[in-house]
């Protein structure tokens, strides 16, 4: 009977540890995705830089 109880406790502790690891991995993945999206949104919302000579709206015939 003691072995059954200790086996059940060990199984429960293992399941708890696995669940904790899964939650930690999920949170880290979500954090990384959020950081990537924020970075992409900042890049997209920044004012566009002036194009180099010869690539603007007018045709540069000297190029």
C-alpha positions as CSV (number, residue, x, y, z in Angstrom):
1,X,0.0,0.0,0.0
2,X,2.9,2.4,0.7
3,X,4.4,1.8,-2.7
4,X,1.0,2.6,-4.3
5,X,0.8,5.9,-2.5
6,X,4.4,6.8,-3.2
7,X,4.0,5.9,-6.9
8,X,0.8,8.1,-7.0
9,X,2.6,11.0,-5.4
10,X,5.6,10.7,-7.7
11,X,3.3,10.5,-10.7
12,X,1.4,13.6,-9.5
13,X,4.7,15.5,-8.9
14,X,5.9,14.6,-12.4
15,X,2.7,15.8,-14.0
16,X,2.9,19.0,-12.1
17,X,6.5,19.6,-13.2
18,X,5.6,18.8,-16.9
19,X,2.7,21.2,-16.7
20,X,4.9,24.0,-15.2
21,X,7.5,23.5,-18.0
22,X,4.8,23.6,-20.7
23,X,3.4,26.8,-19.3
24,X,6.8,28.4,-19.1
25,X,7.6,27.5,-22.7
26,X,4.2,28.8,-23.9
27,X,4.8,32.1,-22.0
28,X,8.3,32.5,-23.5
29,X,7.1,31.7,-27.0
30,X,4.2,34.2,-26.6
31,X,6.7,36.9,-25.3
32,X,9.1,36.3,-28.3
33,X,6.2,36.5,-30.8
34,X,5.0,39.8,-29.1
35,X,8.5,41.2,-29.3
36,X,8.8,40.3,-33.0
37,X,5.4,41.9,-33.8
38,X,6.2,45.0,-31.9
39,X,9.5,45.3,-33.7
40,X,7.8,44.9,-37.1
41,X,5.1,47.4,-36.2
42,X,7.7,50.0,-35.2
43,X,9.6,49.5,-38.4
44,X,6.3,49.7,-40.5
45,X,5.1,52.9,-38.7
46,X,8.4,54.8,-38.9
47,X,8.5,57.6,-41.4
48,X,10.1,56.3,-44.6
49,X,13.6,57.5,-45.3
50,X,14.3,59.6,-48.3
51,X,15.2,57.4,-51.3
52,X,18.7,57.6,-52.6
53,X,19.4,59.8,-55.7
54,X,17.9,58.4,-58.8
55,X,15.1,56.4,-57.1
56,X,12.7,59.2,-56.3
57,X,9.5,60.2,-58.0
58,X,11.4,62.1,-60.8
59,X,13.6,60.4,-63.3
60,X,17.2,61.3,-62.9
61,X,18.6,61.3,-66.4
62,X,22.1,62.0,-65.2
63,X,22.4,58.5,-63.6
